[in-house]
Amino acid sequence: MLKRLYEEISGSYESLDEGCQFLNFRTNLFTLKEVFEMPDARVRNEPGQEPWYVGWGNCHPDILNEVRKFYSVPEFLPEDAEYPATENIFFGYETGAVMHLDYIPRLMWQGQVKGNKTWFVVPVPECEHICNKFQYYVEPGDVVLLDTRLWYHATRIPKGQFSLTIQSEYG
C-alpha cells in the first residue's frame, strides 16, 4: 500500500527532499524510492538477502491522510494535545535502530503495528548515578511513551521477523 501511494501521488518522493527525514540506519538504502525498488527477494528477507530497516517522516498531506485511516491516536493521550503534520514510519527486518537520542520538539508515542521489537533504553550521563538502563519487548498493539529526547534508545527486531511501527509526537 505504501509503495502504491508514493508512486501514485504527485510530489510524494519530493516531500522527503523538502524537509522530511529519511533514516537508513545500518542499511545500504539511501532513499525511500530505493526501498520501494528493492528486488522482491530482499523485500521478503529471503535466505541470502541482506536485512534492512528504514524510517522516514511521512509529511505529504495526502499520504498522511491515507495512512491515518489505518490507526488512531492512542486514546489515553490528552484531548487537547497538539500533533505535528508529520508522522514517522519505521519498517524492515532484524536490524532495528542504533543507540541514539531524538532531536524532536515534543514527546513521542510509537505504536507497534506488525512484528515484535525489543527496546534498549539507557539514561543520559547526567542521570547515570540515579537512573538505570532497562529494556522491554513490544508486540502488535503495544504503544510506547518515552521521552526519547532524554533517554538514549535502540531497537532490535528478532531474526527473520518483519516490523512495522508508526510514531508521532504530541505536546
Wavefront OBJ file of the C-alpha trace (Angstrom):
o trace
v 0.000 0.000 0.000
v 2.744 2.499 0.907
v 4.625 1.855 -2.321
v 1.442 2.377 -4.332
v 0.667 5.654 -2.535
v 4.151 7.053 -3.110
v 4.090 6.042 -6.774
v 0.591 7.398 -7.474
v 0.543 10.675 -5.545
v 2.323 13.556 -7.223
v 5.177 15.104 -5.234
v 5.321 12.336 -2.656
v 9.007 11.478 -3.050
v 9.875 15.174 -3.278
v 8.312 15.715 0.168
v 11.235 13.711 1.573
v 13.671 16.074 -0.138
v 11.901 19.116 1.304
v 12.451 18.512 4.999
v 11.037 15.078 5.785
v 13.841 12.953 7.092
v 14.798 9.528 5.717
v 16.721 7.239 8.095
v 18.551 4.248 6.695
v 20.042 3.077 9.997
v 22.547 0.306 9.135
v 21.364 -0.427 5.612
v 22.649 0.459 2.163
v 19.346 2.096 1.154
v 19.531 5.876 0.936
v 16.103 6.912 -0.357
v 12.561 5.711 0.024
v 12.439 5.156 -3.715
v 15.353 2.693 -3.360
v 13.388 0.862 -0.657
v 10.339 0.531 -2.894
v 12.505 -0.613 -5.832
v 14.239 -3.458 -3.928
v 14.008 -6.919 -5.506
v 11.103 -8.958 -4.094
v 13.518 -11.469 -2.534
v 15.100 -8.729 -0.420
v 11.754 -7.155 0.412
v 10.710 -10.507 1.916
v 14.117 -11.093 3.547
v 14.560 -14.451 1.826
v 17.650 -16.561 2.699
v 20.855 -14.990 1.412
v 19.374 -11.479 1.315
v 20.709 -8.606 3.409
v 18.329 -7.493 6.192
v 17.142 -3.899 6.007
v 15.420 -1.401 8.297
v 14.434 2.183 7.448
v 12.288 5.027 8.697
v 11.022 8.277 7.282
v 8.900 11.284 8.016
v 5.542 10.898 6.334
v 4.738 14.553 5.723
v 2.944 14.549 2.367
v -0.600 15.583 3.413
v -2.419 13.203 1.037
v -0.337 10.188 2.088
v -0.581 11.169 5.753
v -4.397 11.266 5.459
v -4.484 7.831 3.795
v -2.167 6.200 6.345
v -4.086 7.718 9.287
v -7.181 5.796 8.168
v -5.489 2.609 9.428
v -4.879 3.673 13.039
v -5.954 6.208 15.618
v -4.052 8.313 18.110
v -3.776 6.471 21.454
v -6.916 7.276 23.446
v -5.039 7.901 26.686
v -3.229 10.971 25.319
v -4.625 14.356 26.413
v -7.597 15.551 24.359
v -6.007 18.989 23.981
v -2.646 17.633 22.785
v -1.198 19.152 19.644
v 0.121 16.878 16.911
v 2.542 17.683 14.095
v 1.724 17.470 10.409
v 4.238 14.609 10.174
v 4.335 11.100 11.482
v 7.140 8.603 11.090
v 7.006 5.106 9.685
v 9.675 2.536 10.544
v 9.829 -0.880 8.922
v 12.147 -3.678 7.975
v 13.833 -6.821 9.213
v 16.139 -7.745 12.070
v 18.463 -4.787 12.497
v 16.378 -2.044 14.146
v 17.681 1.351 15.202
v 21.128 2.110 16.628
v 21.526 3.761 20.057
v 20.609 7.455 19.772
v 18.729 10.452 21.176
v 15.958 12.108 19.188
v 16.187 15.809 18.441
v 12.467 16.500 18.275
v 10.427 19.334 19.798
v 7.767 17.234 21.571
v 7.217 13.979 23.418
v 6.549 10.957 21.241
v 4.369 7.881 21.082
v 5.156 4.856 18.966
v 2.709 2.088 18.090
v 3.839 -1.393 17.095
v 1.663 -2.398 14.130
v 3.269 -5.642 12.929
v 6.009 -7.853 14.318
v 7.850 -7.559 17.607
v 10.683 -5.380 18.779
v 12.948 -5.080 21.811
v 13.776 -1.591 23.053
v 17.039 -0.880 24.897
v 16.942 2.311 26.976
v 19.934 3.997 28.636
v 19.983 7.228 30.696
v 21.898 10.291 29.631
v 25.192 10.795 31.547
v 23.661 13.414 33.877
v 21.269 10.787 35.227
v 23.518 7.708 35.302
v 24.058 7.921 39.091
v 20.314 7.543 39.850
v 18.729 6.198 36.656
v 19.038 2.621 35.445
v 19.160 1.249 31.947
v 16.342 -1.107 31.030
v 14.795 -2.951 28.121
v 11.317 -4.056 27.141
v 9.601 -6.075 24.426
v 6.671 -4.803 22.342
v 4.136 -6.705 20.259
v 1.462 -5.562 17.783
v -0.960 -3.212 19.528
v 1.569 -2.020 22.136
v 2.185 1.718 22.374
v 5.422 3.174 23.744
v 5.536 6.534 25.512
v 9.128 7.548 26.107
v 10.866 10.897 26.178
v 13.384 9.966 23.508
v 14.988 13.386 23.876
v 16.216 12.410 27.369
v 16.789 8.669 27.084
v 19.198 7.013 24.682
v 17.385 4.198 22.913
v 17.920 1.489 20.353
v 15.692 -1.247 18.976
v 16.243 -4.763 17.698
v 13.872 -6.935 15.717
v 14.002 -10.728 16.193
v 15.820 -12.621 13.439
v 13.611 -13.238 10.413
v 10.771 -11.026 11.627
v 9.308 -8.001 9.868
v 8.450 -4.962 11.997
v 6.168 -2.033 11.147
v 5.819 0.883 13.543
v 4.038 4.252 13.421
v 5.468 7.105 15.514
v 4.200 10.595 16.201
v 4.888 13.470 18.532
v 2.423 15.181 20.825
v 2.532 18.077 23.234
l 1 2 3 4 5 6 7 8 9 10 11 12 13 14 15 16 17 18 19 20 21 22 23 24 25 26 27 28 29 30 31 32 33 34 35 36 37 38 39 40 41 42 43 44 45 46 47 48 49 50 51 52 53 54 55 56 57 58 59 60 61 62 63 64 65 66 67 68 69 70 71 72 73 74 75 76 77 78 79 80 81 82 83 84 85 86 87 88 89 90 91 92 93 94 95 96 97 98 99 100 101 102 103 104 105 106 107 108 109 110 111 112 113 114 115 116 117 118 119 120 121 122 123 124 125 126 127 128 129 130 131 132 133 134 135 136 137 138 139 140 141 142 143 144 145 146 147 148 149 150 151 152 153 154 155 156 157 158 159 160 161 162 163 164 165 166 167 168 169 170 171
